[in-house]
Amino acid sequence: MSSIEELKYHLVFATKYRYNIISVKIAILLKNYFLKQQKKLDFQIISLAIESNHIHMLFQLNSSTQDLNEIIRKLKGGSSFLARKTFKSLKRYTALWTPSHFVASVGNVSKETIQNYINSQGIEDELIQRTFKYKILTPTKHKLEKLKTYFQECSSKSRNIVPSSIYQDFEFHKVCCQNNELNLYVRQQNSRIEKQDTKLAKYWIKIPGSRLSDPFWLGLQGRDIPEDAILKDSLIQEKKGVLYLNLVIEQKRTIQRVNPGNLLSIDLGINHPIASVILKDGHMSNYKFYGSELKNLLFRRERRHAQLQHSGIEEPHSSYTSKINNLLHEYTNSIIQLAKENNLSIVVGDLTGIRKNFTVDKSTKETRKKVNRTPFYKIKMLLEYKARLAGVPLVFVCEAYTSQRCSKCGEINKDSRKGERFECVSCGHKNQADLNGAVNIGSLVGLLSSSHSTLREEFSSESKPMALAMGK
C-alpha cells in the first residue's frame, strides 16, 4: 500500500528593512512567478497574500523527501532576481528580501478553513488617533495662581506639587516653558475628564494634586468627545495668554474589504481638483466635479503672497489658507458621506511624485504653477483618515496612463486627450477627460478587493482556491 502525505506550511518573508516597495505591478509579477514555480518545484499554493512589505503563502508539499529550505530559497532568490531585473527602481536597494523568513507547519486544513482565510483578507481592526483642541475657560485668580505654580514646579522638577508619576515619565522632559508660556504634560492616568454640561462648559478636566496640593477643575470649550473614544495623554499650552488643551483620543474601527462592483472612483487633477464617478459593475451611474471655488482661492492666495513678497512684507497667516482648508473639509466630508450612504468603496488615484514629472523641459511655467499650488497630498490625507473614521473601505492605486487610456477599449494614446476632452483615436469613444480617468482608476480594482492602502485579488485555480493581496 502506497503512503499518502499531505504537508502544509505557512511561509512569511519580508522586504529588506520592511520597506514598502511592492507596488501593484511588482505584486502581479511576483504572483505570476510563484504560480509558474508550482510545477517546477513540485508544490501547490493554497493561498497567497502579497502586501506592500511582506508576503504570506500557504502551500502544500507532495512528499516529505522534498527540501523545504531549498524551495524557499529558490522562491525568494528567483523572485528577487526577476523583480530587480524588470523594475529598475528596485536596483537602488541592496536586496529585495530580508535573509530571514518564518515558516511553520499547519494541520489538515479543510476547504472551509481556507475559504475563511481568504474571506478574512482585507478586513482589519484599526485604532485611529485624533487630537481635539479645546479652549480652557479663563480660571479664577485662585486657580490661575495654582496653575502657574504647578507649571513652575514642573519646570523646576519639584516633587512637592507635581505628582511623581508625571515627574518620572520620560515625556515630562519633552515639555518645557518657551517664551514664558506655560506647557504642561498631563497623563491620562492622573487626570480625569467629565461631562457635566454646565452653563460655563460642557466638559471639565481635573488637574491632579500631590502631597502639598489639592486637585482642581478647569472648564473646556470645544467639540463633543465621541462616546467610543479612549482618552489618552494630553497637553495644556498657553498661547498669547489663552490656555488650550490638546486632547488625544483613540477610536477603534473595523475596515471592510473593497467591493469592486460598487465603487466611488476619484480622479485628482489640475482642471478639476476632484472628479468623482460612481461605478456599479463597471458602468458609470453618476459623477460630480469639486474644486471650482478652490481653484479661485488658490490663485488669489498665490497672487497675494507674490504681492507681499515683492513688498518685503511677511504675512504670518493668510485668510485664504483657512478658507481653502474649510473647502477641502467640505469636499471630503461630502465624498465620505456619499460613500457611506450608498455603501460604496472609494478608490483614489495616487499622485505621489507628480510634481517631478512637470519639469522646465516638459511643461510650461503656468502648468507648473497650477500643479504646485493644488493640494493633492492634503486631499489624500483628509480622505484617508475620514474614510477610516467612517469605516469606509478606501484604496489608492497608481494613476499612470489613466488619463491617456480609453475606458472603453483600453487603448493608450496620448493623442486621445485634448484638454478636457477625450476622444479615443482607436474606437472613437468620447468622454470628459477627467471622468474617463476616474473610470480607468476604478477599473484597476475591477478584479481587486482591498482595505486602505492594500489591494487584494481573489482568483481561482484548477486545483485549489487562492487569494492574492497586492500592496500599494
N, C-alpha and C positions, 0 to 999 in steps of 0.2 A: 504494500500500500504506500503510495507516494505521500509525502508530507506537504501540508499547505501552510504557508507562512504569510501573515499579514502584519507588517511592521509599519506603524505610522509615527511620524516625527513632526514636531513643531520647531521651525527654524526662524530665528530673528537675527538680522545683521544690519548695521547702521553705517551711514556715511562717515567719512573721516571728520572728526571733531563735531559731529552732528550738524554739519552744515545743511541748510535747506536748499539743496541744489537739484533735486529731482523734479523737473518740470513735467508737464503733460506729455510733451513729445518724447522726453527721455523715458518716462514711465511706459509709454506704448512700445518703445524699442525694447526695454527690459522684459516686458510681458511676452512679446513675440519670441525673444531669445529663450526665455525659460520654457516656453511651451515646445519649442523646437528641440530642446535638450532632453525632453522626456524619453523619446525613443533611443537617442544616442547613449544616454546614461542609464537607461532601463529603470525609470522610476515614474510615478504618477502623481501629478499635482492635484490635490483635493481642493484647496482654496489658496488664493494669493491676494495679498494686500500690500500695495506699494504706496508708502507715504512719502512726504517731502524729504524726510531724512532717515528713513529706515524701511525695512521690508519684513513682512510676516509671510511665512509659507508653511502650509500644512501639506505634507506629501507622504507617499507610501512607497516602501521598497518591496520588491517581489521575493527577495531572498536574504537571509541573514549573512550570506557569504559576501554580499556587496560591501564595499568600503565606503562607509558613510562620510568620513572626513574627506576622502578623495572626491566624492560627488560635490560636497560643499565647496571645496577648493576650486573645482572646475567651474561651478556656477558663479562664484564671486570673481574669479580671475577672468573668465571669458566675458562676463557681462561688463566688467570694468574696462577691458581692452576694447570691446566693441563700442561702448558709450563714449570713451575718450577719443576714439578714432573718428566717430561720427560727429560729435559735437566739440568743436574747437574751444568753446568756452570752459570746458572741463579740464583743459590742459594746464590751466594756471594753478590747479590743485595738485598737491604732491601725490595723492591717491584718491580713488573714489570711495573705497570701503575701508573701514577700520579693520585691523588684522584679526580682532576677536569676533566671536559670534556666540549666540545662545542656541542650544539645541536640546530638546527634551522629548522622550518617547511618550506617546499617548496611548490610551487603551483602545478597545474596539469602539470606533465612533460610528453611530448609526446615521442614516440619511437625515433624520430629524435633527440630530445634533449639528450636522454640517449645515443644514438649512438655517437653523437658529444662529449659527456663527455668521453665515452670510447676511442674514437679515439684521443682525446687530451692528454690522459695519455702518459707520456714519451716524449712529445715534450716540450722542455724547452728553454727559453732565458737565456743566461748566460753572465755575464760580466767577462772577463778574464783579469787579471792584469799581466803585464810583466814589467821587468826592463831592460832598454837598457843602456849600459855603453859606454860613449863617451870620447875620449881624447880631452882635450881642448888645442887648439893651444897656443904655448908659447906667452903670451901677450907682448906688448911693455912695456918699462920701466915705462911709464906714467900709463898705465892700470894696470900693476902689482903692482905699488905703491898704486894705488887707491883701488885695490882689497885687498891688505894686510891691508890697513886702514879700509876697510869695515869689514874684518874679526875681526880685533882688536876691532872695535866698537861693533860688535856683541857680542864678548866675555865680554866686559865691560858693555853691555846693555845700551849703549848710544843711545839717540834718535836723535842726531844731523845728523848722516849719515844713520843709519838703519831705514827703513820705519817702522812706528808704527804698521802696520799690521803684520810684522814679529816679532816685539818685543812683541806684545800682544799674539801671537799664542802660545799655550801650547807646540807645537812641538819644538819651539825655544830653550826651556830649555833642550831638549834632545841632542842638538848639542853643543859640546864643543871642545876646542882645546886639542889634546892629542899629546904628544911628539913634541910640537912646530909645528905640522902640521895643516893646515887650514881645517876647516869644516864649510860649510855654508848651511843652510836650505833655499831653495828658494821656495816660494809659487807660485802656478800656477797663482793666481790672480795678482801677482805683476810682474812676468817675462813674456817674450814672446819669442817663438822660431819661426824663419822664415827660409824658404828655399830660399837662394839667389844664390846657386850654383856658387860660385866664384872659382878662381883658388886655393885659400888657403883652403876653406872649403865649404861644401855644405849647412850646417845648422849653424845658428848663434843664440845665446841666449842673451837676453837683461837683464842685471843686473839692477834692479830698482834703482832709485835715491831717494833723500829725500829733506828736506828743504835746506840743505847745500851741496848737492852732485848731480851732473848730472848723468843720466843713461849712461851705456856704453855697448858695444857688445863684445862677445867672440866667436871665431870660434870653431866648433865641428867637430871632425873626427870620423866616425863610420858608422854603417849601416843606411839604409834608414828607415825613420819613415813611418809606414803604413798609407795609406790615410784615413782609417776609425778609426784611433787611436784618443782617447780622452786623451789629455795631463793632467797629474796630477802633484802633487808636486814633486820636485827633490832635490838632494843633491849634492853639489860640495865638493870634497875631494882632499886633496893633499897627495900623496904617493911617497916618495923618490924624492921629488922635482918636480913631474909631477902632473898637475891638471886633475881631471876626473869629469865628470858629470854623476850621476846615475839618469836617467830619467824614471819615472814610467808612463806607458800608460795603458789605458783600451780599450778593444775591445769587441763588442757585437757579440755573435754568437747564432744561433738557432740550437739546437741539436735535430735531428730527432730520431725516435724510431728505435730500432734494428730490422732489417729484419731477422727473424730466418731462412729463406730459402736461404740467401745469406750471408755467414759468412766467416770471416778470423779468424780461431781459432789458438791461440798461446799457446804453452806449454813451460814454463820456466823450465830448468833443469840444471844438472851438466855436463853430457857428451856433450850435445848441449845446450848452454845457451838460445838460442831462436830457437824453431822449429815451423814453421807456415805451415798451410794447409788451402786451400780454400775448403769450404763445400757448395755445392749447392744442396738444398733439401736433406741434409743428406749424400750426396755422395762426396767423395774426388776427386777433379779435379786437384789439383796442390799442390806441397809442396816445402819448402825451409828451409835449415838449416843456422843459423847465429852463428858465435862465434868461429870458429877455430883459427883465429888470436887473438881474445880476450883472449882465454884461455892461449895462449902462453905468452901474455903480463902480464896477472895476475900472472902467475907462476914466470916470470922473476922479476916482481916488488916485490913479496913476498921474493924471494931469495936475492934480492938486499937489502931490508930492514933488513933481517936477518944478512947479512954481516956487514952492518953499525952498527946495534945494538951490534953485537959481538965485533966490533972495538971501540965502545963507541963514534961513530960519529953520530950526529943528522943532517939529511938532511932536509932542510926547505921545499923543494918541489921536488917531483920526476918527471922526464921527462916521466916516464911510465904513470903517472896519466893523463897527458894531452893527450897522445896517446890513452889511454883507453876511456877517455871522448869523444874524436873525433870519435872513433869507435862506441860507443854507440849512438851518434847522427846520424852517418851514417846508422846504422841498423834501428833505429826507424824512421828516415826520409824515408827510403826505404819502410818500412811497411805501414806507413801512406799514402805515395804516391800510393802504390799498392791498398790500400783500397779505396782511393778517385777516382782513375781512373776507377775501376771496380764496384763502388757503393757497396762496401762491408761494413758490420758491423763487428766490432772487438770484440772478446771475449777472455779474458786472464785468465789463471788460477792464482788465488791469493795464493801466498806462504807465507802469513803473519804467523809468528811463526814457520817457517820450521826449523830454527836452534835449537829450543828447542827439536825437535824430534831426533836430532843427538847427543846423549849423549855418554859418555865414555862407558857405558854398551851396547849400541845398535849399535855402529858404530866404524870403525877403525879411527886412527889418520889421515890418508891420506884422507879419505872421509870427515872428519870434516874440514880439511883444504880447500878442494875444495868447500864445501858448504859455508864456512865463507868468502872466497875471491870472490865469484861470486856476482856481484852487482844486485841482484834481485830487491831491492827497487828502485834503480836508474833507471833501465829499466822500472819499473812500472810507476814511476813518469813522465819520459820522454814521454811514450806512452800516458798517461792520458792528459797532458797539450797540446801535439801536436795534439791529436785527437780532443780536444775541439777547438783548434785554427783552425783546418781544417774543423770543422763541421762534423766530422765522428763519428757516434754512437759507444760507447765503453762501455763494461761492464766487471766487474771482478766477477768470480764465484769461489766457493770453489773447490779446486783441490783434495779433499780427495778421495782416492782409484781410481783415474782416471788412474794411472799407472798400477793398478792390474786388472782393469775391461776390459773385452773383448768388443771391439767396435762393434762386430757383434751379439753376443748372450747375452751380458750383464752379464756374469758370472764373479764373483770376486774371484780371487785365486792368492795369492802371488807367487805360483809356476809357474804361466804362464809367468812371466817376468824373463828373464835370461840375465842380462847385457843390451845390446842394442837390443836384440831380444825378441819379444813377440810371444808366441805360446800358444793359449788357450788350457788348459787341457780338456776342455769340448767339444768344437766343432772343434778344430784343426785349427782355424783361425790364420794366420801368418801375421806379420807386423813389421815394425821397432817400437821399444818400445815408442820412443818419439812421433812418428806420431800417434800411437794408442792412446796415452794420449791426444794428440791435438784433435783427432776426438771425444773422450769422453767429453772433455771440451766443444766442440761445441754442442754436443748432449744435454748438460744441459740446453741450451736455445732453444732446438728444438721446444718447445711449449711456449717459453717465448719471450717477446719483451721488450726492456728496453732502458734506457738512462743513460749512465755512470754507476755510482755505484748503480743503481736501476734496479732490474729485474721485468719485467711485463708480465703477462699472461692474455690472453683473453680466456674465456671459455663460453660455452652455457648451459642454463638450460631449463627445460621443460616449464617453465612459463615466465622467464624474462631473458634478456641478461645481462651479468655480465662482470666485468673486475677485474683482480687481479694484484696488483703491489707488488712485493715481494722485499724487500730491502736487500742489501748485505752490 
